[in-house]
């Protein structure tokens, strides 16, 4: 008898175990000159990251390396990400480069996890 096929959500859940800190940036109250101040809120969760591609910019000296990653986060209520935000998966810092996708389980319509794209911040310095 063949082994049962496990749902992909169950398999991914086993990978969402690395510590993640989401740094949500937003405009705060204005300073004395009326300029809004940047506020950062940190949220802890768990997740997983895998490299999607790596490249060097052609024709530039020195070559400009970039590394793009797929990031999977455990579902957190109220977590809303955009391109201003940073996500640290373990010791790897990522700048969010694409809108997040809240992935729902088809039978319950509950958010199972959040997928997003990120660029390794260290590769761009």
N, C-alpha and C positions, 0 to 999 in steps of 0.2 A: 504494500500500500504506500503511495507517495506521501511525502510530508505535507501537512496542510499549508496552504498559502496564507501568510500573515498579512494583514492590512498594512499598507505603507505608513499610515499614521502611527501605528503601534511601533513599527521599526524606528521611525524618526524620533518618537518619544524617548527611546533609549539613548539617542545621541544628544538630546537637549539637557546635558548634565554639567556643562562647563559654566563657571561663574561669569556673568555678564553684568556690566554696569551701563545703563543707558543715560547719557547726559543730554537732557532736553533743554534746549536754549530758547529763551523767549525775551521779548522786550519787557523791561520792568518800569518802575516809576521814573519820571524824568529827573535829571540832576538840576542844579541851580540855573543852568543855561537853557533848560527845556529839552535837553537831549535825552531820549530814553536810554536807560542803562540796561545792559545785558544781564539777565539772570540765568543761572544754570541749576536745574533740578536733577539730582541723581536718583535713578530707580534701579534696584537690584533684581535680577531675574537669572534665568539659566538659558543656555543656548548652544549653538554649534556654528562653526564657520568653515567653508571650504573654498579654496581658490578657484575662480572661474577662468581667469586668464592673467597673463603678465606680458608686458611689452616694454620696449624702449622707444622713445620718440626718435624717428629717423632724421638725420641731418643736423642734429643739435650736438654741440660739444660743451660740456660732457653730455652723454646720453641721459635722457630723463626717464628713469624707470617708473612704471606704474604697475600696480597689482590690484585687480578687481576681484572681489569675493562675493559669494552668496552667503547671507547670514540668516540663520533660523533662530527665532526667539520663542521661548515658551510664552503662551498668551498671558498678558497682564492687563487687567481692567484699566481702561482710561489711557493706555499707552498710545500716543499719537505722535508719529515721527515724520520729519521732513528733512530737507537738505541742510538745515542749520544744525542738525544734531550729530552727536558722536556716540559710537557704541564701542565699548571695550569688551572683547571676548578674551578672557584670560588676560594676558599681557599685551595683546594685539589691539592697537587703537585704529578704529575705522571711522571715516567720514561717510555719512549716509549720502548716497548718490542717486537713489531712486525712491519713489514712493513705496511705502510698505504695502504688502498684500496680506490681509488677515485671512488665513486659510480656515475654512469651516469644515466640520465633519458632516458628510452628506446625510446621515441619519438623524442627527440632532440639531443641525444648524448652529452649533456652538463653535466658537473660534478655538481651533486646536493649537495653532501656532501662527507666528507672523514671519513672513519671508521678506527680505529686502536686499538691496545691493549696497555694497560699501567699497570704498577704496582705502587700502592700507595707508594710513597717514604717514608712517615713517618713510614710505617709498617716495613721497613727494617733497621731502625736505632736503 
